[in-house]
Amino acid sequence: MKNENGQLGAVAKLVVPIIGAVIVVAAAVAYICLKLADEMRYNEKWKDYDDCGWH
């Protein structure tokens, strides 16, 4: 509900970009964590073959 002074619009203009930025940062951190976990899992799988020349 909008009051007489239009305060809801001003608050929404402030809060929406902040929420958007938080979502973007959270998505970036999640992507980095998943990529690191995938790389660690890959290295763990193939670590036994490091000395035999196949890797």
Secondary structure, DSSP 8 states (H G I E B T S, - for coil): ---TT-HHHHHHHHHHHHHHHHHHHHHHHHHHHHHHHHHHHHHHHHGGGTTTT--
